[in-house]
Amino acid sequence: MRKIYLIILGPSSDKDLLIQRIKTLGDTYIVFGNNIFVSSFYDSAKDVYNAIIGEAAEQQASVVLDLGTNPGYWGYTKRELWSWLNSHSSDAVQ
């Protein structure tokens, strides 16, 4: 089953390199330049982190959040983000 993860890239990370790696994990949506939602088959946030960071962990500040199978979200941003989240929620993805 697919899960949604939020990856927050730190200001000192190699953003271009990490975004390339994140895009290989599944469908992505980028918010504010350094926050990336990804819909992926990985089992845990640790697995996602290891897949994108690899051996460069000490140089690539980032955080991966597992939004679970029934995520709650609220805020003010582009309507496209809400559409993306809704289309990748556990109820929509079989």
TIBADREN-311454 format. One line per field, with one value per atom (N, C-alpha, C): residue number from 1; residue in three letters; atom name; y, x, z. Coordinates in steps of 0.001 Angstrom, whole numbers, plus 524288, in hexadecimal, padded with zeros to 5 digits. Atoms other than C-alpha are relative to their C-alpha. Layout:
BEGIN
pos	[NUM_...]
code	[ALA_...]
site	[CA_...]
yy	[Y_...]
xx	[X_...]
zz	[Z_...]
***
This chain:
BEGIN
pos	[1_1_1_2_2_2_3_3_3_4_4_4_5_5_5_6_6_6_7_7_7_8_8_8_9_9_9_10_10_10_11_11_11_12_12_12_13_13_13_14_14_14_15_15_15_16_16_16_17_17_17_18_18_18_19_19_19_20_20_20_21_21_21_22_22_22_23_23_23_24_24_24_25_25_25_26_26_26_27_27_27_28_28_28_29_29_29_30_30_30_31_31_31_32_32_32_33_33_33_34_34_34_35_35_35_36_36_36_37_37_37_38_38_38_39_39_39_40_40_40_41_41_41_42_42_42_43_43_43_44_44_44_45_45_45_46_46_46_47_47_47_48_48_48_49_49_49_50_50_50_51_51_51_52_52_52_53_53_53_54_54_54_55_55_55_56_56_56_57_57_57_58_58_58_59_59_59_60_60_60_61_61_61_62_62_62_63_63_63_64_64_64_65_65_65_66_66_66_67_67_67_68_68_68_69_69_69_70_70_70_71_71_71_72_72_72_73_73_73_74_74_74_75_75_75_76_76_76_77_77_77_78_78_78_79_79_79_80_80_80_81_81_81_82_82_82_83_83_83_84_84_84_85_85_85_86_86_86_87_87_87_88_88_88_89_89_89_90_90_90_91_91_91_92_92_92_93_93_93_94_94_94]
code	[MET_MET_MET_ARG_ARG_ARG_LYS_LYS_LYS_ILE_ILE_ILE_TYR_TYR_TYR_LEU_LEU_LEU_ILE_ILE_ILE_ILE_ILE_ILE_LEU_LEU_LEU_GLY_GLY_GLY_PRO_PRO_PRO_SER_SER_SER_SER_SER_SER_ASP_ASP_ASP_LYS_LYS_LYS_ASP_ASP_ASP_LEU_LEU_LEU_LEU_LEU_LEU_ILE_ILE_ILE_GLN_GLN_GLN_ARG_ARG_ARG_ILE_ILE_ILE_LYS_LYS_LYS_THR_THR_THR_LEU_LEU_LEU_GLY_GLY_GLY_ASP_ASP_ASP_THR_THR_THR_TYR_TYR_TYR_ILE_ILE_ILE_VAL_VAL_VAL_PHE_PHE_PHE_GLY_GLY_GLY_ASN_ASN_ASN_ASN_ASN_ASN_ILE_ILE_ILE_PHE_PHE_PHE_VAL_VAL_VAL_SER_SER_SER_SER_SER_SER_PHE_PHE_PHE_TYR_TYR_TYR_ASP_ASP_ASP_SER_SER_SER_ALA_ALA_ALA_LYS_LYS_LYS_ASP_ASP_ASP_VAL_VAL_VAL_TYR_TYR_TYR_ASN_ASN_ASN_ALA_ALA_ALA_ILE_ILE_ILE_ILE_ILE_ILE_GLY_GLY_GLY_GLU_GLU_GLU_ALA_ALA_ALA_ALA_ALA_ALA_GLU_GLU_GLU_GLN_GLN_GLN_GLN_GLN_GLN_ALA_ALA_ALA_SER_SER_SER_VAL_VAL_VAL_VAL_VAL_VAL_LEU_LEU_LEU_ASP_ASP_ASP_LEU_LEU_LEU_GLY_GLY_GLY_THR_THR_THR_ASN_ASN_ASN_PRO_PRO_PRO_GLY_GLY_GLY_TYR_TYR_TYR_TRP_TRP_TRP_GLY_GLY_GLY_TYR_TYR_TYR_THR_THR_THR_LYS_LYS_LYS_ARG_ARG_ARG_GLU_GLU_GLU_LEU_LEU_LEU_TRP_TRP_TRP_SER_SER_SER_TRP_TRP_TRP_LEU_LEU_LEU_ASN_ASN_ASN_SER_SER_SER_HIS_HIS_HIS_SER_SER_SER_SER_SER_SER_ASP_ASP_ASP_ALA_ALA_ALA_VAL_VAL_VAL_GLN_GLN_GLN]
site	[N_CA_C_N_CA_C_N_CA_C_N_CA_C_N_CA_C_N_CA_C_N_CA_C_N_CA_C_N_CA_C_N_CA_C_N_CA_C_N_CA_C_N_CA_C_N_CA_C_N_CA_C_N_CA_C_N_CA_C_N_CA_C_N_CA_C_N_CA_C_N_CA_C_N_CA_C_N_CA_C_N_CA_C_N_CA_C_N_CA_C_N_CA_C_N_CA_C_N_CA_C_N_CA_C_N_CA_C_N_CA_C_N_CA_C_N_CA_C_N_CA_C_N_CA_C_N_CA_C_N_CA_C_N_CA_C_N_CA_C_N_CA_C_N_CA_C_N_CA_C_N_CA_C_N_CA_C_N_CA_C_N_CA_C_N_CA_C_N_CA_C_N_CA_C_N_CA_C_N_CA_C_N_CA_C_N_CA_C_N_CA_C_N_CA_C_N_CA_C_N_CA_C_N_CA_C_N_CA_C_N_CA_C_N_CA_C_N_CA_C_N_CA_C_N_CA_C_N_CA_C_N_CA_C_N_CA_C_N_CA_C_N_CA_C_N_CA_C_N_CA_C_N_CA_C_N_CA_C_N_CA_C_N_CA_C_N_CA_C_N_CA_C_N_CA_C_N_CA_C_N_CA_C_N_CA_C_N_CA_C_N_CA_C_N_CA_C_N_CA_C_N_CA_C_N_CA_C_N_CA_C_N_CA_C_N_CA_C_N_CA_C_N_CA_C_N_CA_C]
yy	[7FB6E_80000_804DD_7FB16_80D95_8031C_7FC6D_81732_8054B_7FAC0_825C1_8018F_7FE00_82B3F_805BA_7FA9C_8395E_80043_7FF7B_83C02_805CE_7FA88_848E8_80042_7FF85_84C82_804AD_7FBCF_85493_803E5_7FBE3_86142_7FEB9_8014B_85B3B_7FB19_804D3_84F2F_8012E_7FFA2_84CD3_7FEF4_8007A_84F75_7FD6B_8022F_84C3C_7FA1D_8058D_83F19_7FCEF_802CD_83B3D_7FFD2_80010_83F37_7FC04_80414_836B7_7FAA0_80517_82B37_7FF1D_80073_82DE6_7FEA9_800FD_82DEE_7FA58_8058C_81FE7_7FC8D_80313_81B7F_7FFA0_7FFF0_81ED6_80563_7FB00_829EC_80413_7FBF3_836B8_80510_7FABC_8442E_80369_7FC9F_84F37_804EE_7FB63_85A14_8035D_7FC39_86638_7FEA9_8010C_860DD_7FBD3_803D5_85816_7FBFE_803CB_8503D_7FCAC_80368_84477_7FBAC_80465_83B6F_7FBC5_80453_82E06_7FB94_80498_822BF_7FB51_80422_81672_7FAE6_80528_807EE_7FEC0_8010D_80925_7FF42_80164_803BD_803ED_7FC83_80E20_804EB_7FB25_81BD2_7FEEF_80161_815B6_7FDCE_80231_80DFD_8044B_7FBA8_81A53_80349_7FCE8_821E2_7FD5F_802D8_81760_7FFD3_8002D_816C0_80522_7FAFA_82542_80224_7FDCE_82870_7FC86_80391_81C4C_800E4_7FF74_81E29_805A8_7FA79_82D06_8025A_7FE36_82DF5_80491_7FBDB_836A7_80543_7FB29_840C0_801C1_7FEE8_84055_8005E_7FF4B_845F6_7FF72_800B8_84115_7FCF1_802C3_83B9D_7FD62_802D6_83144_7FED1_800F3_830A6_7FC2D_803CE_824F3_80222_7FDC5_82A98_7FBD8_8043D_81D36_7FEE5_8019B_816DF_80360_7FC57_820AF_80547_7FB1A_82D82_8044F_7FB45_839EC_8048E_7FB84_84699_804B4_7FB24_854A6_80467_7FB8D_8617D_8033F_7FC8C_86BC5_7FFB6_80070_8690D_7FF47_800BB_8667E_7FB89_803FC_85EA7_7FADC_804B2_85526_7FC4F_80360_85035_7FCC2_802F1_84C72_7FBCA_803F4_84583_7FB88_80408_83E50_7FC8E_802FD_83A3A_7FC7A_8031A_835B9_7FB75_80426_82DDB_7FBB8_803DC_826D9_7FDFC_801F5_8243D_7FA32_805AD_81619_7FE5C_8015C_81658_8004C_7FF40_81AD9_7FC43_80358_81212_7FA61_80590_8039E_7FCC4]
xx	[80349_80000_8037E_7FD21_804C3_7FF04_80068_8075F_80202_7FE21_8096E_80401_7FBDC_815F6_800E1_7FE60_819CB_805CC_7FA5C_8283D_80149_7FE7D_82D8F_805E8_7FA65_83ADE_8022D_7FD79_843E7_8029C_7FDB0_849DB_8057B_7FAAA_85772_80034_80004_85321_800A7_7FF85_855F5_7FA94_80582_847E3_7FF2C_800C9_84924_800FF_7FEB7_84FA8_7FBCB_803D6_845F2_7FAA9_80505_83A12_80022_7FF7F_83F16_7FF28_8008E_8401F_7FA75_8055E_832CF_7FC48_80378_82C51_80038_7FFB9_83104_7FCB5_802FB_828EC_7FA37_80593_81B96_7FE61_8022B_812B3_80119_7FE78_816EA_7FD00_8022D_811A6_8035E_7FC5E_81AC0_7FD2D_80263_8164A_80454_7FC51_81E41_805AC_7FAB4_82A38_802FF_7FCEE_82F2D_7FCAB_80393_82335_7FDC3_8019B_82064_7FC8A_8036C_814C5_8013F_7FF25_8171A_7FC52_80349_80DB0_80346_7FC2E_815DB_7FE5C_80103_8158C_803B1_7FC71_82048_7FCE2_802C4_81C78_80095_7FF16_82231_802E2_7FD23_827AF_805DD_7FA72_834EE_801A6_7FEC1_8348D_80042_8000A_8312B_804F2_7FB58_83BFF_804E6_7FB65_84612_8003C_80020_841AD_801C3_7FE97_8439F_80534_7FB38_84F0D_804B2_7FBA9_8576E_80463_7FB6B_86527_8013C_7FEC5_8649B_7FCFF_80368_85C85_80249_7FDBF_8661D_80006_7FFD3_865A7_7FAA7_80513_85744_7FBC4_80402_84E59_7FAA4_80548_84095_7FCD3_80396_834A5_7FBEA_80412_82B1B_7FB99_80494_81D65_7FC62_803C9_81478_7FA9C_80526_806EC_7FBD3_80394_800BE_7FBFE_803EF_7F555_7FB20_80461_7EB38_8020A_7FD9B_7F291_7FBFB_8030D_7ECAC_80362_7FCFD_7F0D5_7FC6C_802F1_7ECAD_803CD_7FCA7_7F22E_7FE12_8013F_7F234_8046E_7FC30_7F93D_7FD0E_80277_7F6AD_7FC12_80418_7EA6D_8021F_7FDBF_7F2D6_80234_7FDEE_7F937_7FBA3_8045A_7EC0A_7FE23_8017E_7E884_803E6_7FBF5_7F57E_7FF74_80090_7F3D6_7FB30_804D1_7E5D3_80092_7FF7D_7E97C_803C9_7FC35_7F470_7FED1_80164_7ED5A_7FEDC_800B4_7EB87_7FACB_8050C_7DD44_8000A_7FFF2_7E09C_803AA_7FC0D_7EC62_7FF0B_800F8_7E988_804A3]
zz	[80000_80000_80000_80027_7FCE7_804F2_7FBA1_807CD_7FE36_80135_80772_80420_7FC9E_80D0E_7FEB5_800BF_80EFE_8013D_7FF5B_80D28_8001E_7FF5B_81228_7FF88_800F1_80CDC_802EB_7FD18_81554_7FC63_80347_81062_7FE07_801AB_80F64_7FC95_8031C_807B2_7FA2C_805B7_7F949_7FDBE_80169_7F57A_7FAB5_8053B_7E6FD_7FFE9_7FFC8_7E998_802E4_7FCE1_7F41F_7FD5F_802CB_7EC1F_7FB97_8040F_7E0EC_80261_7FD64_7EA55_801E7_7FE08_7F062_7FB97_80472_7E303_7FE23_80182_7E0EF_80392_7FC37_7ECB6_7FEB8_80142_7E70A_7FE37_801B2_7E330_80431_7FC4F_7E96C_7FF2B_8003A_7EC7E_8038A_7FD22_7F0B6_801D2_7FDAA_7F9E1_80258_7FDCC_7FD57_7FECF_801C2_7F653_802E7_7FD12_80138_802EF_7FDAC_80583_7FB9D_80445_7FCFF_8021D_7FEE1_7FE27_7FC03_8039A_7F852_80176_7FF5B_7F678_7FE79_800E1_7F7D9_8029F_7FDB9_7FAEB_8048C_7FBAA_8053A_8050D_7FB31_8129F_80464_7FB91_81B87_7FE4F_800F1_81C4E_7FFD5_7FFF9_81F67_7FAB4_80522_8129C_7FBD9_803BC_80AF6_800C2_7FECE_811C6_7FDD4_801E1_80EC9_7FA0C_805B7_80090_7FD8F_80265_7FE3D_801EE_7FDCC_8072B_7FEE9_800EB_805AB_803DE_7FC9C_80B00_80158_7FF2A_80B50_80499_7FBC2_817D9_80313_7FCD2_81F0D_7FD2F_802FC_81427_7FE08_80254_8106C_8042A_7FC03_81ADF_7FD86_801EB_81889_803F9_7FC8F_81F75_7FC93_802CF_81A88_803D4_7FCBF_8203D_7FD41_801F4_81E46_8014C_7FF1C_81C7B_800C4_7FEC5_81E81_7FBCF_803D4_817B7_8002C_7FF9B_81C8F_801C9_7FE56_81C91_800CA_7FF5E_8219A_7FE47_801B7_81B7A_7FF9E_80019_81BFB_7FF0E_800EC_81757_7FB7C_80455_80CF0_7FC10_8042E_80035_7FAE0_80517_7F1E0_80022_80051_7EEE4_7FDD0_8025C_7E705_8041C_7FBE0_7F395_80266_7FDB3_7F96B_7FC3A_803EC_7ECC1_7FFF2_80003_7ECE8_804D7_7FB25_7FB33_7FFCD_8004C_7F8E8_7FC30_803E4_7ECDF_801B1_7FE20_7F43D_80576_7FAC9_800FE_7FFAC_7FFEA_80524_7FDB2_80244_800FA_7FA14_805A7_7F33C_7FD46_8026E_7F0BE_801A3_7FEDE_7EFE1_7FEB7]
***
